[in-house]
Amino acid sequence: MIVNEFIPKPYKQLLERGAAAYSAPSNIALVKYWGKKAHQIPANPSISFTLDNCKTTTSLKFEKKTSEGFSFEVFLEGVLEEDFKPKIEQFFNRIEVYLPFLRTYHFVIETSNTFPHSSGIASSASGMSALALCLMQVEQQLNPDMSKEFFNKKASFLARLGSGSACRSIEGNLVVWGTHANIEGSSDLLGIKYPYEVHQNFTNYHDTILLVDKGEKQVSSTVGHNLMHNHPFAEQRFAQAHSNLDALISVLKSGDLSTFIRIVESEALTLHAMMMSSDPYFILMKPNTLEIINKIWAFRAQTGLHICFTLDAGANVHVLFPEAEAKEIQEFIKTELAVHCQNGHFIEDKLGQGAQPIKN
């Protein structure tokens, strides 16, 4: 898929060497994306909260080379990671037409996460968005006249070609990805900041991530997405996502927390229902995932507080709640829910404003 506006004119001058660095957050989808078409196009639209504390920091050094082909090394937490190379090489192949300098340089990529890798906290989203932003920073050095708006737009477009949900990690704090009839500017090609009114109930929203299982997922998201191609309930699911996103427009405007909870929890359970009814089928939830969900439901019924959960493609539970109710809910998490986490570990997070450049 070629999008001409992102193909640069010939650079006036190529640098001999240089560096770039960015941090990019994870995100948690409220309306889930599950299933994709060719060229990383989503089968349905999604909307996500951009997080703040859960992020990937990536630095990139580059130097001119004479050899052909792509040349790069990748380090995670200071350790050379050969396992990452195939995915990054695939990414470079997809984006080379938009960043023609990729074969000119040898890159040293160093990356680190503030959360466990491959455990269902969208590490590929933050990781690929951070890398895309670093590469855009290189292009910005070659084309200093680039506007911030274009920089973010192209970064989101490129990040999507590395990992679909990465396009939602460029900006904050609510991002829509996928064409939706009632959201102006929405696109299958990149994420956009949610363009409509948002009630103060949804500002400073909290997301505490309960680490039920820090291990690598049994089934990769790529495999899971592909299983939607012949899924018996795929079309109904895609229609449901459009309907739920449509309903969220009025919910976000009015501040209706009860309807917000119903939509968000239904989306989480539907995501896992799609996994459990695919062929082959699989279950990513753990017994402690269900223990936490049941405790959240009981606590909400008992107190009337607006606590809810959502899930990504993994066992960990994202506990969502408004700022106004944070004190009591945080105490409940520490005393009642943390016991179901691996080694009692959880991450306190909240809505963030998107990726940030890092000074070299």
N, C-alpha and C positions, 0 to 999 in steps of 0.2 A: 504494500500500500504506500503510494508516494503522495505526500502532501507538499506541494510546491513552495508554500510560504516558509517552510522550515529548511529548504535547501539553500545554503548560503552562496552568495557570490564569491568568486575567487578571493582569497585573503591577500591583502597587499603585501604582507610580510609574515613569515613564520618565525617564531621564536626558536632559539637554540635550546633552551631549557626553561623550566619554570615550575610552579607549584600551585595547588588549589586545595581548599579545605571547606567542608560544610558539615553541619549536623542536620539531620532530618528526623522527624518524629514518626512513630508508628501511628496508626489510626484504627479506630474500631467502628465497623459498619453498623448502622442502625437498621437500614434496609440492606439486605445482604446481596452481594453479587456471587452467583454460583452457576457456572456454565459460561463458556465463551466460544466465539466463532474464530475464524482465521484472523491473523494479524492482531491478536490480543484485543479483539472487539468483544465487549460484554454482551451476554445474552439478555441481560436486563439491567436497568439503571440501579444505582445504589447511592446512599448518602451516609457520610461518616462523621464522627467526632474526630478531630485532630487531637492527639495527645501531647503531653508536655514533657514528662520525665522519661518515658520510654522512647529512646531515640538511638540512632546510629550516628557515630561521628566517623567521617571518612576524610583522609588526606591523600592527596595524589601528587606525585612528583613525575615530571616528564622531561625527557631529553631526546634530541634528534638522534635517529639511527640510520644506518644504511641498508640493513637487511629488509627483506620483503615480509609481508604478512603482519599480523598483530603480534605485539610483544609486550607482555606485562607479567608482573608478579603480584600476588595477593596475600596479605597478612591479616589474620584475625587475632586480635589481642596479642600482637607481636609474633604470632606463630605462622609460618608459611603454610598456606592452605591450598594444596593442589586440587582438592575436591571442588573448589569454587570456580576453577578455570573454565570448565566446559560451559557453565551458565553465562559467565562473562563473555566468553568468545562468541556464544550465540547472540548475546546482547549486542556486541560490537558489530557482528554481521548484519543485524537488523537495522542498526542506526548509522552505519557507515555513510550511506548516501546523504544523511543530514549533518554528519560531522566528518568531513573528508580528511581531517588531519589525523584520524585514528591510526593509520598505517605509517605515519611520519615519525611517531615517537615510541620510545619504550616507556612504559608507565610502571611506577611502583605504587601500589594501592594499599594503604593501611587503614583498617577499619576496626571499630569496637562498638559493642552494644552495652546499654545500661540494663539489659534484661536477657534472660536465657535465649540462646539462638534456637530456632526451629521448634519452638514449643507452643505455637499457636498465638503468638503476640505480634504477628505480621512482621517478622524480621526481614523478610524479602521486600516488603513494602518500604520500610525505612532504609534498608540497605541499598536497594536499587534507586530510590529517589536521591539518597545522598551521593551515590556515584554519578547519576545523571546531572545533578547540580554541580559537582566538581568539573565534569566535562563541559558543562555550559560556562563555567567560570573560565576554563581554558579558552573557549571560543570567544568569550567576552574580552579576553586579553588580545585576541586576534582581530576583534571587531568592537572597539571601545564605544561606538555610537549606539550600541544595542540598548533599547529601553528596558526598564524593570518589568513592565507588563509583558513584553515579548519574551524576556528571559524566563519568567515563570511559566508562561504558556508553552514554550518549547520544552522546558525542563519536564513539565507534566506529560507532554506528548512522548518524549523520549523514555521517561521512567516507566510509562505504561508498557513499552516494548520490552522492558526487562522483567517486570512483574505487574500484572494488571492493577492491583490495588495501590501500587507505588504512586500512581498519578494522583491519588488523594492525599499524599503526604507532603506536598510542596507548600501549600498554604493552610490557613486555619480560618475559623475553628470548626465550621461546617462546610463540607465539600461534597459536591454532587458529581458523579461520573456516570455517563450513559444518557442517551437521548430520552427525554421525557416530554410529552406534549405540553405540559403545563409549567415547565421550568425553562424560562427564557435563557438561551445561550448554552443549554446543556448539550453535551457532545459525547459520542462514543470514543472520540479520539483523545480526550484529556479531561482532567478534573477541573471544575470551576468552583469558586467560592459561592456558597448558597446565596442567591441574589435577593431574597425577600426578607420581610420583617421577622425578627426573632424576639420573643417575649423574654423579659428579664429572668424568668424562671429557668431559662436554659443558658444563661450566662454563668460562668464560673462553675459549670457542672463538674461533678467528681466522677472518677472511674478508678476504683480500687481493684487491682487485678490479683485474684487469688490463684497462686501457683500450685494447682493440684498435681500437675505432672510437669517437671522441667525437662523431661527427655524429649528426644526427637519424635515427631509424629509418625505413627505407623503407616499412614498413607499421605503422600505429598498432595498439596493443593492442586497441582497440575493434573495429577491422575484423577482426583476428585472432580475437577471441572470437566474433564473429558468424558466422565461417566454420565454426564447430563445429555450427551448427544442422542442416546437411544432410551433415555429415561421415560418410563410410562407416564410420569406426572410432570414432565418438563414444561409443557405449554401452560398448564394451570399455574405452575410455580412462577413462571415469568409474568403472567398476567397479575398474579397476586402481588408481586413486587411493584409493578406499576401502580396498582390500586393503593398499596400501603404508602408509597411515596407521595401519591396524590393526597391521601388523608393527612400525612404529616405536615403538609403545607399549612393547613388551617390550625393544626395542633401547635406548631412552632410559633405561629402568630398569636394564638389565644393564650398560650401557657397552660393548656389542658394536660396536666401531668398524668391523670388516670388513663386517658386515651394513649398518651405517649408510652406508658408502661405496657399497655395491652399490645400495641403494635410491635414494640421492640422485643418483648419476650416471645411473641408469636413468630417473629422473624428468626430469632435464635433457634427455636425448636423446629421450625420448618427446615432450616438449613441442615440440621442433623437428621431430620426425617428423610430428606433427599439422600443423604449418605446411607441411611439404613435401608432404603428401598431401591438403591441402584443395583446393578448387576455387573461385577460382584458387589455385594453389600459390605459395609463396614461400620464399626462403632468407634468413635473417638472419645466419647464421654467415659468417665471412670465412675466407680461407685461414689466417690467423694464429690464428684460433680453434682450428682443427684441429691446427695445429702445437703449440700449447700443450697441448691434450688429450693428444696422443701423447707429448709430453715428460713430462707428469705420470704417465701410465701406465708409461713406462719407468723413471722415477725411483722410483716406488712398488715396482715389481718388483725393482729393484736394491737398494733400501735397507730395504724392509719398513716404512717410515714410513707413517703413516695420512693421507696427503695425498689430497684428492679435489677434484673440480670440480663446480660447478653453473652453470647458465646461466639468465638471464632471457630475455625476448623481445628479444634483441639479440645483438650479436657479442662483447660483453665477457664475460670469464671470472671467476667468483668461485672463488677457491682457498680451500678450507676445510681447517683442520687444528687439532689440539688444542694447548693451551698447552704440554703437556709436550714436544712435538716442535718447538716454534716456531723455535728458534734455527737448526737445520739447514735447515728448510724455507724460512725467510726468506732464507737465504743462497742457496739454490737458485733462488728466485724472482728475486733480484737478478742473479744471474750467468747464468741460463739462460732465464728466461721474459720478463724485462723487454724483451729485444731484440725481441720480437714485439708490443710495445705501441706505440701511436702516440706518437711522440717519447719512447719509453721510460717513459711515465707509468703509474703504478699507485697505488692507494690502500690503505694498510694500515688495516684496520678489525677490529672484534671485536664480540662480543655486547654489547648495551646494555640499559639498563633502561627505555627508553621516552621519551615526550615530556616536556618540562620547561617550566614557565612561565618567562617572562623578566620581570624587574622593569623597569617603565617608567623 
